[in-house]
Amino acid sequence: MATAAPMAFIMHDLNVHPLGQVMTISLKRNARSIISMILVIEGERVGTLVIKAEGTDRHTQEHAEFIDTVNDPICIAVSNALRFQELALLEHVAKIHHRTDFSAQLKKDGTSREDCGRL
């Protein structure tokens, strides 16, 4: 499961925070106040949740505590989505492999793909 003690991190004003300039560039908007939390499940980082707002001092300690309480469900949802993407990719690779094997067998048998379309 997710980490036992999630900690949401609040940056009240990106203009005065050391990472603010980097965050402002990556957020590409007028966000000056953010709350973020690293998403970890079973010891593996699966992402980062970032909630941004225009203006300064938009997030409170209550917001951070709420984000902490929904850490587990968010981590599970992100982990499931990543696993689904991985399975979809594996299925795609398996189909390509099957087609390659099928094409090789057709060549070995002297059958063309066009012949297969007429069957």
N, C-alpha and C positions, 0 to 999 in steps of 0.2 A: 504494500500500500504506500501511500504518500508519506512524506516525512512527518515525524511526530510533532514537530514544533515549527510550522510554517511561519514565516515572518514577512509581512508586506512591508515594503519600503516606500516612504513618502518623500518626494522632492517637491517642496513648496514653491520654488522659483528656479527654473532651469537656468536663468540668467546668472544666478549667483552660486550655483552648484558646480563643482569641478568637472563633472561629466555632462553638464548642461549643454555645452556647445555640440558635443557629439550626439546627444539625445535629440536636440532640436533639429539637427540635420537629418537624422534617421526618421524622425516623426513627420517631417515635411509639412507641418502645419503650425498654427499659432499656439500650440500647446506650450504652456509654461509651467504647469503643475501636473505631476504624474504620480501615480501609485503603481508599484510593480512588485512582482513576486516570482521567484524562480520556481518552476513546477518540477518536482522530483517525485518519481514513483519507483519503489524498490531500489533506491540508491542511484537511479539513472535520471539525469536531467532530460526532460521531455519538451521543455520550452520555457518561455517567460510570458507571464501575463502582464500587460501594460495597459493601464487605463489613463487616458490623458484628458486634460481640460484646459480651456483657454483661461487666462488670468492666473494670478498667484493665490496660494493658500486655499485651494479649492477642495482639498481632501482633508479629512479629520482622522483622528485616532479610531473613531467608530467605523469609518470606512475600512481602515486597515484591519480591524478586528473582524469585520464582516468578510473581507476577502480571505482572511485566514480560515474562517469557518467553511468556506466553499472550496478550499484548496483540494481536498480529496476528490470530490465529484469532478472538478475541472481536470485534475490530473488523470483520472480514469477516462474521462471523455477524450482527452488529447491522446492518451496512450492507445485507446481503442481506434481512434481515427488513423493514427500512425500504423498500427497493425493492419488495418483494413487496406491502407495504401500499399503496404508491403505485400500483402496477399494478392492484391490486384496486379502488382508488378510481377510476382512469381507466376501467376496464372498466364499473364501475357508472354513471359519468357517460355513457359511450358508449351503454349500454343505455337510459338515460333519454332521451338525444338521439334515439336510433333510434325509441323509442316515441312521442316528440313528433312526429317527422317522419311516422311511420306514421299517427298520429291525424290530423294535418293532411291527409295524402293521402286518408284515409277521408272526411273532411269534404268535401274537394274533389270526390270521386267520388260523394258522396251516400250513402255506405254507413255504417251504424252499427256500433259495436263488437259489438252483440248479433248482427248479421247475420254477422259474422266467426266468432262462437262456434258458429253453426249449420252452418258449412261443413264 
